[in-house]
Amino acid sequence: MAATPIAVITGASSGIGAATARQLAAAGYRVVLTARRKDRIEALAAEITEAGHQATAYALDVTDRAAVDEFATAFRSLAVLVNNAGGALGADPVATGDPADWRQMYETNVIGTLNVTQALLPALTASGDGTIVVLSSTAALASYEGGGGYVAAKHGEHVLAETLRLEIVGTPVRVIEVAPGMVRTEEFATTRFRGDTEKAAKVYEGVDAPLTADDVADTITWAVTRPSHVNIDLLVVRPRAQASNSKVHRTL
C-alpha cells in the first residue's frame, strides 16, 4: 500500500491557509499545519482529524531559519509545500511608509518563503513527484497606490517562484504560483490596518461577492491535483467585480 502523500501548509492558522489545509486533507493528503499560533493550528488539526482525515500541527515562524531547518528534519519525502504565510501591513504612500513595515513584509513574504522552500526542497525532490505552491497576489503583478511595501514584497515572491522554476526544470518538482485578487477573509485587511475594523470593512464595501478563502483553496487544490506532467505556472484568480488592482465595481 502506498504511503499517504504529505502536504505542508504554512500560515495555516486562518484564512486561505486553513481553508487549503481542509481541502487538501479532503483530497487525500496528510496535512502538516504550520503557523506561529499553536492553539489555532492544533484546533484545526483536531477538526480535520475528527472529519476522518490526517492532520498534525507544528508551531513555526517561517522567518526563523534555525527553526525551519529543524522542522525540515522530520521529512525524508514530501509531496506538496504550500507557501501561504505572508500578509500586508499599512497602506501608506511610499513617501511616508514605515521602513519597519516594509522590512517585516519582505521578511515574511519573501524570506519566509525562501527559508521553507530551501529547507524542504530535498524532501520534495526525493518524493519523485513534488509540488511547490507559492501563494502570491495580483499585487505581485501590478502596483497600486498605498500598496508599495506589499507590492514590492509580493513582486519578490513572484520572482522567487519564476526563478526557481527555471533553475529546477528537469527535476521531479513543479512550481505553481497562485495570485489571488480581492479575497475577503477574517483577518487580512484587519491586520493590514492594525485592528481597525472600520477601515478593513471599507476595502470590501459595495463589492458584490469578493473571493473567499475557500475559493482560493479550491484553486490551489485543483492546481496541485493536476497530473504530474501538468504545471500551472501562474494562475490569477479574481472576483468578477474586480478587473484590476485599481478597477473594482462597487454598488454604492
N, C-alpha and C positions, 0 to 999 in steps of 0.2 A: 504494500500500500504506500502510495506517495505521501510524503510529509505535507502537511498543510502549509501553503506559502505564507510568509510573514510580510506584513506591511508596517512600516514605521511612519507615524504621522506626528510632525512637530506642531506646536501650538494647538494641541488637541483639547484644550480646556473649555473652549466655547466656539460659537460661530461656525465658520467653514471647516475648521479643523475637527470639531466634534461631529459635525454632520458627515464629513468624509469618513471618519472612523466608523460610524454606524453603517454607512453604505458599503464600505469595503468589507466590513465584518459580514454583512448580509450576503456579499458576493463570494464569500468563502475564504477570506483571508484571516489569519490570526493577527489581530492588530495590536501594535505596541504604541501606547499613547504617551506622548511626552509633552510637558509644559512645566512652567515654574510652580503653578498652583496645584500642589499634590492632592488636596482634598477634591478638587474638581475632576481630575483625571481618574482618581480612584472611584469616585461615584459613577463616572461614565463607564469605566471598565466593569463595574458591578452590574450596571444596567444592560450592557451588551452581553455579558455572561448569562444574566437571567433570561435574556431573549434566546439563549441557546447557541450563542456564538462564542468565539475565543478572543479574549482581550486581557492585556496586562497594562499596568500603569507604571511610569518611571519618571520621577521628578527630574527635570533637566532645564538648565539655562543654556540655550544654544550659543550664547556669546562666551561661555566659559569653556575654552578649548580643552583644558585638562579633564573637565567633567564629561565633555563629549567623547574624548578619546577613551575614557574609562567605560562609558556606555557602549561604545562600539565593540569592546572586547567580548560582549555577550553574543556576537553574531559571527558565525562562520559562513553562513549563507543567508542572503536576504533577497526577497523578490521585488519589493517596492519601497521607495522612500518618497514621502510627500513632504516637501519643504514648504510648510504653511506658516510657520512662525514669522511674525513681522508686525506691521502696524504703522500708523501715522501719528505725528504729534504737531499740533499747531496748524494755523492757516495764515501765517504772517507773510507779507511780501519779502522778497529777497533782501531788500534794503534794511529791514528791521527784524528779520528772523533770528531766533536764538541759536547760535552755533552748537550749544549743548543738545538741542532738539535734533539738529541735522546729524550730529555725531551719533546720537542714540539710534536714530532711524537707520543710519548706514550700518551700524554695528549689528542691529537685529536683523534687518532685511538682507543685507549683503554678506557680512562676515559670518553671521549665524548660518546662513545657507551654505557658505563655503566650508565652515567648520564641519557641519554634519555630512555634507556631500563627500568631502575628502576622507573623513573618518570611516564612512560606510561604503565607499566605492569598492574596496577589495571584496567585501562580502556580497555586494550586488553583482560584481563580475564573477565571483565564484559560483553563484547560483546558476550561471549559464543562460539566464533569461531575466535580467534585472531591468527595472524601470525607475527612473528618477523623475519626479514631478516637481517643477518649480512653479509655485503659485505667485505670479507677479501681479499685474494690474494693467488696465488701459493707461494708467499713469506711466507705465514702462515704455509706452509707445508715443505719447504726445503730452506736451506740457499744458498747464492751466494756471491762471493767476492764483496766488495764495498757496500753491502746492509745491513750490520749488524744492524744499528739502525731501519731501516724499517722492516727488517725481525723480529727483536725482538718485535716490536710493533704489527705486524700482527700475530705473534705466540700468543701474549697475547690476541688479539681479537678472534682468533680461540679457545683458551682455554675458554674464556668467553662464547662463544656460546655453546661449548661442555658441559661445566659445568652447564649452565643454563638449557639446555635440560634435563639433569639428575635430576636437582632439581625441575623442574616444571612438570615432567611427571605425567599424571593423571589430569592435568588441561586442559581447552579447548584452549590452546595456543601452536602453533607449533614454533619450532626454526629451521630456514633454514639458511645454510651458503652457499654462492656462492663465489667461489675462482677463479677469472679470472687470466689468464696468461698475455701475451703481448697484451695490448689494446692501440691503438693509439687514443688519444683524443687531444683536442686543448690546454690543459693546464698541464696535469700530469707531463710529462717529463720536460717541460719548467720550471715549478715551482720547480721541484727537482734540476735543475741546475741553479736556481736563475735567470731566464730570458735569459740564454744563449741558443738561438735557434739552434746554430750550434751543440752544444753538444746534445741537445734534439733530433735533427734530426738523429744523428748517432745511437741512440738507435734502430731506425726502418730501418736503411739503409740496402737495399738489401733484406729486408724481404717481401716475397710475401703475401700480404693481411693479415696484423695483424688484430686482432679483432677491432671492432668499438664499440662505446658507445651503439649503437642500438643493436648490437649482445648481449651484456651483459644485457641490459634492457629487451630484448626478453627472455633471460634465466630466469631472475628474475620474469618476469610476468608469464611465464609458471609455475615456481615452486609455486608461490603464488596462482595461479588459479587451482591447483590440488584439487581433492575432499578433504574435511576436514580431512578424516581419513588417508590421504597420506602425509607423512612428508619426504621432500627431505633433509636429514640430511646435506649432503655435496656434492656440485656439482662443480667439477673442469672443467673449460672451457678454452681452449687454441686455438690459430690458428693452422692450420695444419702444418705450418712451424716450430712450436715450440714443441720440445719433452720434454724439462725440462727447469728450470730456466737458465741453462747454456748451453743448446744444442738447437741452433736455426739455421735453414738453411737459408743462405744468398746467393743470386745470385749476387756475386760481381766478 
